């Protein structure tokens, strides 16, 4: 990569791959949880993620690029780590706490990536794209906060009693 345009293309493709992988993993994570509140949060975020994928497709179209083209190795690793951890846990509050931790790692990666992409768009004068990326960034932050609330208000307390 030699230009900001190439870096932006790489970043959008990486995010697209990350979101596609997250969409595939979310139903599996939701099936493993015991907490209804947590399961519902995953279902809501899955619908949000579907909208985020559409936004990335819109951004790619505006940039004249194919959204496919990269494999997000970071998200792939985070999902593998989550699956390895879950293989070691019995269903219950401790597994729910572990799933929240794994999901928050994924969210934090997305927050960092969307923040980078938004800043690139702002700095290169792509304000409409920056606005779309900001919208997704805020959704990711809200999901992270919701997961923290679920963890601290119920799941972690139940897990500590196990």
N, C-alpha and C positions, 0 to 999 in steps of 0.2 A: 504494500500500500504506500502510495506516494502523495495522495491528495486527501483533503478532507472529504471530498465526495466519495472516494473509495472507502474511507473509514466509516462514513455514514452508511453506505451500502452494507458493509460488513456488519455494522451494529444492528441495523434493521433486520437483516437476515438471521443474525444470532438471536435476537429477541423473538423472531417468528418461530424459530426452531424451539426455543425455550418454552414458549407458550403452547406449542403443539405437544411437546413432551409433557408439560404440566396438565394439559387437558386429558391426556391419556392416563396419567397417574392418579388424578383426583378421584375418579370413581372407585379405584382400588383402595385408596386411603379411606374414603368415606365408608366403604363396606367394612373396614377393620375397626371402626370406632364404636364405642359403647354409648358415648354421650350423644343424646338427640340434638342438643344445642350445637355440638361440634359438627355432626353430620349435616345439619341444616346449613351451617356456615360454609361447608365445602360445596354444597349444592348451589348456594347463592353465588359463591365465587366461581364455580364452573360456568354459570351463565354469564357472569361478568367477563370471564376469560374468553368466552366465545366472541363477545363484543370487542375485546381487545385484539383478538386475531383479525377481526374484520377491519379495525382501525389500522393495524399494521399492513394489511392488504391495500387499504386506501392510500396509506403513506407510500408504499412501494409503487403503486400506480402513479402517484404524483411525481415520484422521483424517476420514473421510467425504468424501474428495476424489477427483477423477479424476486419475490420474498423468499423463495427457496434458494438454497445455495450454500448454506452453512449448517453445520451440526453444532449445537450448543453443548460443548463438552462439559461445561460447568453444571448445567441442569441435569445432564445425563448422570454425572457423578453424584449430585445431590439426591437424585431419585434412587440410584443404586444404593447409596448409603442408607436411605430411609428403608428400603426393602430389606437390606441386610439386618438392620436394627429390629425391624418388625418380625423377622424370622426368629429372633431370639426371645421375643416377648409373648406372653400369653395375653389373650384378649382381656381387657379390663382397664381400670383407671390409669395404671402405669403405662400401658400401651397408648392410651389416649394422650397422656402427657408427652410421650415420645413422638407421637404423630404431630402434635402441635409444634414441638421443637423442629421436626423435620420440615414441616410446612413453612415455618417462619424462616428457616434457612433459605428455602426456595423464594419466599417473598423478598427477603433482604437482597438476594442476588438480582431479582427483577427490579427492585427499587433502585439499586445502584446503576443497573443497565439503562433503565428508563431515564434516570437523572442525567446520565452521560449523553444519551441520544437527544434529550430535550435541549441540553446546553449546546450540543453541536448544531442542532437546528436553529437555535436562537442566534448563535454566533455567525452562522452562514446566511442569515436573513430569511430563513424558512419559517416564518411566524405561524402560518396555518398548521404546518407539521409540528412545530413546537407546541402549539395549543393541544393538538391531538395527543401528543406524547405526555403532556402535563396532565391531561384528563386521566390517562391510564396510570400515571405515577401516583396520583391522588387515590385512585381506587386501590392500588397495591398497598399504599400506606394505611388506608382504612381497614383493609383485610388484616394486615399485620396487627393493628390495634385491636380489632375484634378478636383475633386469636389470643392476644395477651389477656384480654378481659375474660375470655372463656377459661383460660388457664388459671388465672389468679382468683376468679370468683367461684370456681367449682372443681375443675378437673384436677388441678394440682393438690387441692385439699383432700380429695378422695384418694388420690394416688399415695399421698403421704400416710394415710390411714391403713394402707394395705400391708 
